[in-house]
Amino acid sequence: RNADPAHRSFGRLAGSALTLNAGVRNLLTWFPDWPPGDVWAMATENPARLLGWRRRGHLRPGAEADLVLWNADLTPARVWVGGVEVDLNRQT
């Protein structure tokens, strides 16, 4: 939600068409001195923490088993949902 009372969309949901990997790619390009691990934490761990999702956003025992392994070009190489690998080549 937009939290700025002075903004004309105050109280409405805000969003973006930007994907997670595109956002991370942008940050890594714009701020090349930032450690990649910190950038990924900004995109995963920090939002999960702010939303109160204690079992998401990190790799620890007992955490949700959703994971993406990224290629060097930040396209998904492998994906697991609930600990089960998803076939990225499967036609839906």
MIMAR-445159 format. One record per residue: z, y, x of N, C-alpha, C in turn; residue number from 1; residue in three letters. Coordinates in Angstrom, 3 decimals, m for minus. Each point is the difference from the previous one (the first is absolute). Layout:
<sebas>
       nZ       nY       nX      caZ      caY      caX       cZ       cY       cX pos code
        Z        Y        X        Z        Y        X        Z        Y        X NUM  ala
...
</sebas>
This chain:
<sebas>
       nZ       nY       nX      caZ      caY      caX       cZ       cY       cX pos code
    0.000   m1.187    0.838    0.000    1.187   m0.838    0.000    1.236    0.873   1  arg
   m0.620    1.040   m0.488    0.017    1.270    0.700    1.382    0.610   m0.194   2  asn
    0.707    0.251    1.093    1.385    0.460   m0.074    0.162    1.501    0.154   3  ala
   m1.087    0.726    0.118    0.080    1.448    0.182   m0.122    0.692   m1.357   4  asp
    1.102    0.590   m0.515   m0.045    0.633   m1.324   m1.025    1.130   m0.091   5  pro
   m0.376    0.603    1.113   m0.967    1.098   m0.018   m1.436   m0.508   m0.121   6  ala
   m0.219   m1.285    0.237   m1.349   m0.556   m0.048   m0.394   m0.253   m1.454   7  his
   m1.270    0.272   m0.330   m0.423   m0.118   m1.397    0.037   m1.437   m0.521   8  arg
    0.038   m0.983    0.887    0.075   m1.389   m0.449    1.409   m0.582    0.151   9  ser
    1.010    0.865    0.028    1.393   m0.440    0.147    0.330   m1.094   m1.007  10  phe
    0.599   m1.085    0.497    0.434   m1.096   m0.851   m1.066   m1.027   m0.306  11  gly
   m1.219    0.236    0.418   m1.087   m0.949   m0.239   m0.172   m0.883    1.225  12  arg
   m0.540   m1.180   m0.239   m0.272   m0.895    1.119   m1.158    0.543    0.834  13  leu
    0.116   m0.138    1.291   m1.056    0.411    0.914   m0.467   m1.231    0.762  14  ala
   m1.237   m0.015    0.395   m0.506   m1.154    0.719   m1.194    0.364    0.854  15  gly
   m0.626   m1.022    0.527   m1.139    0.214    0.874   m0.892   m1.225   m0.054  16  ser
   m1.263    0.206    0.294   m0.934   m1.118    0.133   m0.021   m0.516    1.437  17  ala
    0.768    0.634    0.876    0.059   m0.392    1.400    0.697   m1.350    0.132  18  leu
   m0.628   m0.932    0.697    0.621   m1.302    0.209    1.000    0.069    1.153  19  thr
    0.888   m0.962    0.058    1.019   m0.024    1.053   m0.636   m0.030    1.382  20  leu
   m0.989   m0.870    0.186   m0.605   m0.092    1.330   m0.755    1.277    0.366  21  asn
   m0.608    0.679   m0.968   m0.681    1.263    0.303    1.023    1.071    0.375  22  ala
    1.133    0.029   m0.685    1.046    0.958    0.344    0.563   m0.241    1.383  23  gly
    0.248   m1.254    0.324    0.502   m0.334    1.338   m1.045    0.358    1.050  24  val
   m1.251   m0.319   m0.274   m1.087    0.338    0.937   m0.036    1.511    0.238  25  arg
    0.127    0.777   m1.070    0.006    1.464    0.140    1.135    0.456    0.909  26  asn
    1.208   m0.482   m0.264    1.143    0.422    0.814   m0.162   m0.393    1.459  27  leu
   m0.487   m1.208    0.249   m0.196   m0.446    1.384   m1.073    0.830    0.708  28  leu
   m0.983    0.486   m0.761   m1.054    0.843    0.571    0.503    1.423    0.226  29  thr
    0.667    0.550   m0.979    0.463    1.387    0.073    1.143    0.196    0.988  30  trp
    0.827   m1.045    0.149    1.185    0.089    0.859    0.008   m1.164    0.985  31  phe
   m0.904    0.017    0.975   m0.141   m1.149    0.898    1.235   m0.282    0.852  32  pro
    0.909    0.962    0.119    1.208   m0.221    0.792    1.107   m0.697   m0.796  33  asp
   m0.165   m0.095   m1.307    1.023   m0.670   m0.808   m0.071   m1.504    0.232  34  trp
    1.122   m0.663    0.188   m0.018   m1.456    0.168   m0.503   m0.678   m1.282  35  pro
   m0.957   m0.928    0.116   m0.521   m0.679   m1.192    1.088   m0.638   m0.860  36  pro
    1.038   m0.541    0.633    1.088   m0.596   m0.787    0.692    1.010   m0.900  37  gly
    0.146    1.232    0.479    0.600    1.060   m0.820   m0.918    0.369   m1.156  38  asp
   m1.306    0.032    0.255   m0.961    0.325   m1.058    0.034   m1.085   m1.084  39  val
    0.014   m1.263    0.422    0.055   m1.086   m0.998    1.317    0.040   m0.773  40  trp
    1.094    0.359    0.648    1.280    0.128   m0.711   m0.083    1.101   m1.049  41  ala
   m0.678    1.107    0.341   m0.163    1.081   m0.978   m0.777   m0.481   m1.216  42  met
   m0.909   m0.942    0.192   m0.849   m0.472   m1.083    0.594   m1.169   m0.775  43  ala
    1.004   m0.653    0.555    0.528   m1.221   m0.637    1.508    0.056   m0.198  44  thr
    0.738    0.018    1.090    1.458   m0.078   m0.071    0.613    1.220   m0.676  45  glu
   m0.431    1.181    0.375    0.597    1.215   m0.571   m0.234    0.110   m1.502  46  asn
   m1.242   m0.193   m0.508   m0.176    0.065   m1.454    0.805   m1.064   m0.745  47  pro
    0.045   m1.217    0.536    0.777   m1.055   m0.659    1.479    0.372   m0.054  48  ala
    0.500    0.545    1.082    1.410    0.421    0.031    0.258    1.101   m1.021  49  arg
   m0.895    0.992   m0.062    0.175    1.104   m0.935   m0.060   m0.457   m1.452  50  leu
   m0.769   m1.061   m0.266   m0.094   m0.538   m1.353    1.119   m0.988   m0.315  51  leu
    0.840   m0.279    0.987    1.106   m0.932   m0.214   m0.417   m1.460    0.029  52  gly
   m1.158   m0.288    0.572   m0.484   m1.375    0.090    0.552   m0.626    1.277  53  trp
    1.175   m0.536   m0.069    0.690   m0.516    1.194   m0.654   m1.224    0.614  54  arg
   m0.797   m0.731   m0.784   m0.619   m1.217    0.511   m1.461    0.219    0.401  55  arg
   m0.434    1.243    0.069   m1.397    0.300    0.352   m0.047    1.019    1.131  56  arg
   m1.147    0.043    0.682   m0.224    1.015    1.014    0.427   m0.377    1.395  57  gly
    0.453   m1.234    0.186    0.454   m0.428    1.324   m0.153   m1.506    0.124  58  his
    0.073   m0.476    1.223   m0.063   m1.443    0.274    1.382   m0.466    0.423  59  leu
    0.719   m0.560   m0.944    1.342   m0.516    0.262    0.236   m1.223   m0.872  60  arg
    0.897   m0.883    0.409    0.332   m1.134   m0.870    0.458    0.508   m1.369  61  pro
   m0.530   m0.619   m1.056    0.359    0.372   m1.361   m0.872    1.079   m0.607  62  gly
   m0.885    0.595    0.800   m0.898    1.039   m0.512   m1.129   m0.646   m0.794  63  ala
   m0.642    0.801   m0.857   m1.183   m0.479   m0.712   m1.036   m0.432    1.028  64  glu
   m0.702   m1.051   m0.299   m0.959   m0.557    0.954   m1.412    0.478   m0.291  65  ala
   m0.173    1.318   m0.157   m1.317    0.608   m0.146   m0.337    0.649    1.337  66  asp
   m1.161   m0.320    0.542   m0.330    0.459    1.344   m1.510    0.130    0.155  67  leu
   m0.426    1.006    0.752   m1.411    0.148    0.368   m0.076    0.025    1.511  68  val
   m0.871   m0.813    0.556   m0.319    0.032    1.423   m1.290    0.801    0.117  69  leu
    0.060    1.111    0.743   m1.132    0.923    0.091   m0.847   m0.275    1.229  70  trp
   m1.311    0.139   m0.144   m0.914   m0.007    1.140    0.162    1.310    0.760  71  asn
   m0.590    0.079    1.182    0.078    1.225    0.810   m0.592    1.202   m0.726  72  ala
   m0.994   m0.234   m0.877   m0.612    1.102   m0.741    0.742    0.290   m1.316  73  asp
    1.170   m0.597   m0.161    0.874    0.180   m1.166   m0.618   m0.487   m1.301  74  leu
   m0.785   m1.060    0.093   m0.407   m0.745   m1.185    0.869   m1.251   m0.041  75  thr
    0.291   m0.513   m1.197    0.880   m1.170   m0.062   m0.642   m1.244    0.609  76  pro
    0.733   m0.654    0.893   m0.454   m1.255    0.589    0.518   m1.178   m0.819  77  ala
    1.292    0.067   m0.372    0.644   m1.043   m0.801    1.040    0.663   m0.895  78  arg
    0.239   m0.612   m1.164    0.954    0.536   m0.971    0.833   m1.143   m0.559  79  val
    1.308    0.247   m0.128    0.909   m0.945   m0.634    0.706    0.717   m1.140  80  trp
    0.071   m0.649   m1.150    0.739    0.524   m1.145    1.009   m1.066   m0.406  81  val
    1.263    0.369    0.001    1.046   m0.971   m0.313    0.031   m1.153    0.977  82  gly
   m0.423    0.273    1.236    0.005   m1.035    1.034   m1.217   m0.911   m0.027  83  gly
   m0.922    0.216   m0.940   m1.200   m0.832   m0.125   m1.208    0.809    0.446  84  val
   m0.781   m0.576    0.930   m1.169    0.726    0.481   m1.061    0.111   m1.085  85  glu
   m0.574    1.189   m0.099   m1.058    0.295   m0.961   m1.342   m0.189    0.697  86  val
   m0.937   m0.653   m0.681   m1.341   m0.181    0.533   m0.772    1.295   m0.196  87  asp
   m0.246    0.744    1.071   m0.693    1.283   m0.100   m1.472   m0.154   m0.335  88  leu
   m0.540   m1.193    0.134   m1.416   m0.222   m0.295   m0.228   m0.516   m1.422  89  asn
    1.067   m0.214   m0.737   m0.100   m0.531   m1.372   m0.617    1.047   m0.918  90  arg
   m0.964   m0.411   m0.779   m0.624    0.877   m0.985    0.869    0.017   m1.251  91  gln
    0.257    1.208   m0.519    0.830    0.094   m1.214   m0.857    0.157   m1.234  92  thr
</sebas>
